[in-house]
Amino acid sequence: MDQKQELRKRMKEKRDRISPQERRQKSAKICERLLAAPEYARFQKILVYAAIRSEVELQLFCDQALRDRKQIFFPKVCGKEMEFYRIEDPGQLKKGMFSVPEPDVKQYPLSSFAENGEAWILVPGVAFDEKGMRLGYGGGFYDRYLKQKENLHRTGIAFGEQIVKRIPTEIHDHPMDDVITEQQWYRPKRTTGGE
């Protein structure tokens, strides 16, 4: 566990050192790549996140997805669990736990992503490796959520600086199907059967 905490601290500091201007440019490039991805054409329902601190900003992607009439869902933390709610307008978000913009379920009758159907989830993280393993913030919210939702296509979202050789893993850690940065799209080969 100490190994994870040390890596988490080091990678957060590394991401924080990216200048705001460079972060905006890199975030815009990532959004362009997401909009051009086959997954964007394939999925009508997309689970996203509102960036905090120095995370990749997805606003350009979300704005275009809403214009394209995609169903966009943002997470809301309730105790130790996390649920995603559909929003049709960024004004339906307000600051919630950890000062993260969340769906305002008190003011708006927002529907949750309740089913276990197919959808695309864009997952933030502190670091990822080329095999799709993710290092989160340590709260376990995404690990618990992804365990319940088996049919989601999981794409890790990160800057190039956040890719490391290997993430220390535990039994509850869920690999991503792929990881995108402004430089590259990592699509790890999943082994099945006797391969």
Rosetta blueprint (number, residue, H / E / L):
1 M L
2 D H
3 Q H
4 K H
5 Q H
6 E H
7 L H
8 R H
9 K H
10 R H
11 M H
12 K H
13 E H
14 K H
15 R H
16 D H
17 R L
18 I L
19 S L
20 P H
21 Q H
22 E H
23 R H
24 R H
25 Q H
26 K H
27 S H
28 A H
29 K H
30 I H
31 C H
32 E H
33 R H
34 L H
35 L H
36 A L
37 A L
38 P H
39 E H
40 Y H
41 A H
42 R H
43 F L
44 Q L
45 K E
46 I E
47 L E
48 V L
49 Y L
50 A L
51 A L
52 I L
53 R L
54 S L
55 E L
56 V L
57 E L
58 L L
59 Q H
60 L H
61 F H
62 C H
63 D H
64 Q H
65 A H
66 L H
67 R H
68 D L
69 R L
70 K L
71 Q E
72 I E
73 F E
74 F E
75 P E
76 K E
77 V E
78 C E
79 G L
80 K L
81 E E
82 M E
83 E E
84 F E
85 Y E
86 R E
87 I E
88 E L
89 D L
90 P H
91 G H
92 Q H
93 L E
94 K E
95 K E
96 G L
97 M H
98 F H
99 S H
100 V L
101 P E
102 E E
103 P E
104 D L
105 V L
106 K L
107 Q L
108 Y L
109 P L
110 L L
111 S L
112 S E
113 F L
114 A L
115 E L
116 N L
117 G L
118 E L
119 A E
120 W E
121 I E
122 L E
123 V E
124 P L
125 G L
126 V L
127 A E
128 F E
129 D E
130 E L
131 K L
132 G L
133 M L
134 R E
135 L E
136 G L
137 Y L
138 G L
139 G L
140 G L
141 F H
142 Y H
143 D H
144 R H
145 Y H
146 L H
147 K H
148 Q H
149 K L
150 E L
151 N L
152 L E
153 H E
154 R E
155 T E
156 G E
157 I E
158 A L
159 F L
160 G H
161 E H
162 Q H
163 I E
164 V E
165 K L
166 R L
167 I L
168 P L
169 T L
170 E L
171 I L
172 H L
173 D L
174 H L
175 P L
176 M L
177 D L
178 D E
179 V E
180 I E
181 T L
182 E L
183 Q L
184 Q L
185 W E
186 Y E
187 R L
188 P L
189 K L
190 R L
191 T L
192 T L
193 G L
194 G L
195 E L
